[in-house]
């Protein structure tokens, strides 16, 4: 059963923008710190950004000033606005809902969406 569904990936030229979305159930969304990670083939999955239920955001140094994470609690949806994209941003982007500190006690992952930035 798919708990998180990402969308919005695609092919874009360097300097362009994309917005990723991640939708989940209200039960999970309300209990979790929501995160974006990304992974390049042959490398470890890396943290990109996180946002708490209260809206506090945190970013990897590599994306600070270019990416913006946000959440719409009414739609149970998290977003990642990616601007000034670089070829090194090319990766599969994964949505993550960390509800381990809640009664759900579970870490959820989406299936990923491909982002490709051409030079």
Backbone torsions as a table, in degrees:
resi	resn	phi	psi	omega
1	UNK	NA	124.4	-178.7
2	UNK	-80.3	123.1	-177.2
3	UNK	-98.1	-30.6	179.6
4	UNK	-127.1	137.1	-179.2
5	UNK	-127.0	119.0	177.9
6	UNK	-94.9	155.5	173.2
7	UNK	-156.0	166.5	174.6
8	UNK	106.2	-5.2	178.5
9	UNK	-70.9	171.8	179.4
10	UNK	164.1	-165.4	179.9
11	UNK	-106.2	131.2	-179.7
12	UNK	-144.6	151.9	176.9
13	UNK	-78.8	155.5	176.2
14	UNK	-55.9	137.1	-176.5
15	UNK	93.2	-11.0	-179.1
16	UNK	-84.3	-173.2	-176.4
17	UNK	-133.2	152.4	171.7
18	UNK	-144.1	153.8	172.2
19	UNK	-124.6	121.9	176.5
20	UNK	-94.6	147.7	176.5
21	UNK	-126.4	151.4	176.2
22	UNK	-140.8	118.7	-179.7
23	UNK	-114.9	142.5	178.3
24	UNK	-145.2	-172.2	179.8
25	UNK	-79.9	159.3	177.8
26	UNK	-63.1	-35.0	-178.5
27	UNK	-60.7	-43.7	-179.1
28	UNK	-76.9	-45.4	-173.4
29	UNK	-60.9	-39.9	-177.7
30	UNK	-73.1	-17.4	-175.4
31	UNK	-102.7	-8.6	-165.9
32	UNK	-115.2	151.2	159.2
33	UNK	-82.5	126.6	-176.0
34	UNK	-97.2	139.3	-175.0
35	UNK	-136.4	157.5	166.0
36	UNK	-117.8	135.0	171.6
37	UNK	-125.7	167.8	175.1
38	UNK	-145.1	156.9	-177.6
39	UNK	-145.5	133.6	173.8
40	UNK	-103.4	140.6	179.8
41	UNK	-51.6	131.6	178.7
42	UNK	86.8	-3.5	179.3
43	UNK	-122.3	162.5	178.2
44	UNK	-72.1	152.1	174.4
45	UNK	-66.6	135.8	-177.4
46	UNK	-122.5	149.0	178.6
47	UNK	-69.6	140.2	177.2
48	UNK	-114.7	-53.7	-177.1
49	UNK	-163.1	156.4	176.8
50	UNK	-139.9	159.0	176.7
51	UNK	-148.6	132.2	179.8
52	UNK	-83.4	172.9	178.6
53	UNK	-63.8	-24.4	178.0
54	UNK	-87.1	-4.2	176.1
55	UNK	97.9	5.7	177.5
56	UNK	-75.5	128.4	-174.4
57	UNK	-112.7	152.2	177.5
58	UNK	-141.5	144.1	-175.1
59	UNK	-132.6	150.3	167.2
60	UNK	-68.6	147.4	-178.7
61	UNK	-57.3	-33.5	-175.0
62	UNK	-67.8	-16.7	-177.0
63	UNK	-118.7	-4.8	-179.7
64	UNK	-56.9	134.6	179.2
65	UNK	86.1	-12.1	-179.9
66	UNK	-115.7	-35.8	-178.1
67	UNK	-107.9	147.1	175.9
68	UNK	-132.9	124.4	177.4
69	UNK	-97.8	143.3	178.4
70	UNK	-152.0	166.5	178.0
71	UNK	-142.2	144.8	175.8
72	UNK	-114.4	102.5	-174.8
73	UNK	-66.9	-26.3	179.2
74	UNK	-72.0	-26.0	-177.9
75	UNK	-107.4	1.6	-178.1
76	UNK	52.6	42.9	-173.4
77	UNK	-131.6	138.4	174.5
78	UNK	-112.8	148.4	-178.9
79	UNK	-126.9	155.3	169.8
80	UNK	-133.7	106.0	175.2
81	UNK	-85.7	119.7	-176.3
82	UNK	-114.5	115.1	179.1
83	UNK	-115.3	164.4	178.3
84	UNK	48.9	48.2	-175.6
85	UNK	-64.8	145.4	-179.7
86	UNK	-118.0	155.2	177.1
87	UNK	-55.2	-32.5	180.0
88	UNK	-73.9	-3.9	172.3
89	UNK	-82.8	-7.0	178.6
90	UNK	-60.8	125.1	-177.3
91	UNK	-177.7	171.7	165.2
92	UNK	-89.3	125.8	-178.7
93	UNK	-100.0	129.9	-177.1
94	UNK	-115.9	134.8	171.7
95	UNK	-86.8	142.2	-176.5
96	UNK	-139.1	135.9	175.9
97	UNK	-119.8	111.2	-177.5
98	UNK	-96.0	99.3	-179.8
99	UNK	-112.1	24.8	-176.9
100	UNK	-68.0	-25.1	179.6
101	UNK	-87.5	0.1	-179.3
102	UNK	-104.3	174.4	175.7
103	UNK	-59.2	-19.6	177.9
104	UNK	-69.3	-31.3	177.4
105	UNK	48.3	44.7	-175.5
106	UNK	-140.9	146.5	172.8
107	UNK	-107.2	120.4	-176.5
108	UNK	-108.5	144.6	177.6
109	UNK	-128.1	143.7	170.5
110	UNK	-83.8	179.4	-176.2
111	UNK	-89.1	-10.3	175.7
112	UNK	95.5	152.2	175.7
113	UNK	-136.7	135.1	-174.8
114	UNK	-81.0	131.5	171.5
115	UNK	-119.1	124.0	179.1
116	UNK	-124.5	124.1	-179.9
117	UNK	-113.7	118.1	-179.2
118	UNK	-91.8	147.7	-178.3
119	UNK	-90.0	NA	NA
